[in-house]
Amino acid sequence: MINVRRWVGSAWSKLMDMPMERKLLFVFLVIIVLPLTFIGYVSYSNYTNSIEKTTVSYSANLMTAMMERTDDYIDDMMRISSIPAYQAEIKQNLIRSNAYYASRQPASGGDQAPEDLNQVLLIQRGIQSSVKFINNMKRGANVVYIFDEYGNGYYSTESGAVRMDLEQSYNQWKELSANSGGKAILLGTEAYTSILNSNKYAFTVVRKILDDATLQPIGLIAVDTDIGVIEDQMVEMDKLTQGISFIVDENGGIIYDSDKEHHAKSIIQSPELLHVSEGSGSFYATVDGVDQLVMYTTSPNTHWKLYVLIPERELKSDSIRIRNVTWAATFVSLALALLISTLLSYALTKPLRKMMRLMRTVQEGDFSVQFPVKRRDETGQLGHQFNRMIVRIDQLIKEIYEMETKKNEAEMFALQTQINPHFMYNTLETIRMVAELNDDEAASDMLFVFGKLLRYSIGEVRERTVIGAELEHVRNYVEMLNYRYPNRFDLRIDADASYEQIPTLKLLLQPIVENAIYHGLDDRKAVMRIDIRVDQSDQFLLVHVIDDGIGMTPETRERLNLSFAGVDVSKPSRGGIGLRNVCERIKLHYGHRYGMQVLEGPEGGTEVVLRLPLPQPDTISD
């Protein structure tokens, strides 16, 4: 036992140490030769069962669909039989017909009343026009008959399928529907002779017609269905199953037989089929001296059964052919497998060896290598993904370096624009106190506002603030400008109080307002209006800075928006450096889906829209 284990371990070790092409050749031979040999041996024995299961499953689906279509067809006939209940014209003419023929009944000891041809013609036209309409509603209603209580029938058809023994059929229908109330009754297939002296087959839907007022019967409707509608579907199913099929009603009467030998007969002639139960299933039986696979299914609505009989020899004919083909294909496949395995083992390992050499080059820091993709198979896709990975890694390294550079430049620019010396604030405060002592209120107020601007600007540019502080800083800035240019700027802020405590970056709004004033001031207007509105969309917190200045040309706006999107724009836009700095800081802190957009203002000026992250629920104050 120990020797066997050692031998197996040694053989496995040698196999694992072999070159890849030899391993693949060995694996190909094993996984091809053994399965093909096994399949050639067992395929015939298993194929017969497989054919049966497939046939049963496929035929069961066909039969279920067939019965559903038949049920739908019968439901349509049922609905057609209910039309007189909703047609006032039909019921009125039936009442008129009953009254007319009642008046013509001979009284005891008296003579029959004379016939009124005008009245008869009027009743016939009234009912037959409705019958013609019903006949044209759906293909399959072969003939529609309407009778009054005295058995007088009215019909309209162009097919010539009217029953020759109509009076006998009426008596039978009336007897069968005597206790049905107003419900429809489905009768099995009957053979009859038409007025054209031809043999016809039809199953019939019969229903009483009741008076709405008295709920008493005033007539009878019978719908002879066209058995050809079922025949079209059954013939198609027989072609697919290679068998014969027939439908049997719940009393054992044969509704339809695809070989047309048992129409309007009883299933009692085939006692081997009588033991089937409700539902569906299959079994083997000898029918008419032939071994056959019998499949059946039952309609839940009509309780009719659909049988399909498939001869057993038809089931096994394919398996015999498959057995011969399988053995021939097995030997041919074995020969081809030996040749193809040798070629594939070398062809498959060649690109893998190439990729291994490239990976070692990448490990040494050289990202300029490329795998030559010549095929679209898995190896080619792997090589394509390898190339994309190398390019992406190189790109990410460059992007990280560029992002850090831009971030440092943006922060340096913000630091350069700050008024940051602390001694200036202290000096201005001293000057303001002197101005107050000398009763110079204007100078004192200017110094006070300038001091607040200076206080807000002093500090680390990376510090966070809130929307309310940014708005207050803009107010102080515009107020300071109005001291310098009296009443020249009108600042209006529309921001709900719930937005004021939302965190944001420092010094976002003041550079935009400054850009609007110094680059958009219209000397033709006495007052420049600046509106700041804060609202939100489904994805962003939006801050709109709108001025009514001279605006920008469409080309300038387009270049600015492209630069905001990260596109390199060679020609700098007027005032665009400060705006790009603000946009860059937003993207660096929040991500590339946030930023800025420049639009044309509603009054011809400029509108700058800042897209910031939506506030979290706990940051919105009541």
Secondary structure as UniProt FT lines:
FT   HELIX           2..17
FT   HELIX           20..81
FT   HELIX           83..86
FT   HELIX           88..103
FT   TURN            108..109
FT   HELIX           117..135
FT   TURN            136..137
FT   TURN            139..140
FT   STRAND          141..148
FT   TURN            149..150
FT   STRAND          153..155
FT   TURN            164..165
FT   HELIX           166..176
FT   TURN            177..179
FT   TURN            181..182
FT   STRAND          185..194
FT   TURN            195..196
FT   STRAND          199..210
FT   TURN            212..214
FT   STRAND          217..225
FT   HELIX           227..241
FT   STRAND          244..248
FT   TURN            250..251
FT   STRAND          253..257
FT   TURN            258..259
FT   TURN            263..264
FT   HELIX           267..269
FT   HELIX           271..273
FT   TURN            274..275
FT   STRAND          281..287
FT   TURN            288..289
FT   STRAND          290..298
FT   TURN            300..302
FT   STRAND          305..311
FT   HELIX           312..363
FT   TURN            364..365
FT   HELIX           378..417
FT   HELIX           422..437
FT   TURN            438..439
FT   HELIX           441..457
FT   TURN            461..462
FT   STRAND          464..466
FT   HELIX           467..484
FT   TURN            486..487
FT   STRAND          489..495
FT   HELIX           497..499
FT   TURN            500..501
FT   STRAND          503..505
FT   HELIX           509..520
FT   TURN            523..524
FT   STRAND          528..536
FT   STRAND          541..547
FT   HELIX           554..564
FT   TURN            565..566
FT   TURN            574..575
FT   HELIX           576..590
FT   TURN            592..593
FT   STRAND          595..600
FT   TURN            602..603
FT   STRAND          606..612
FT   HELIX           617..619
//
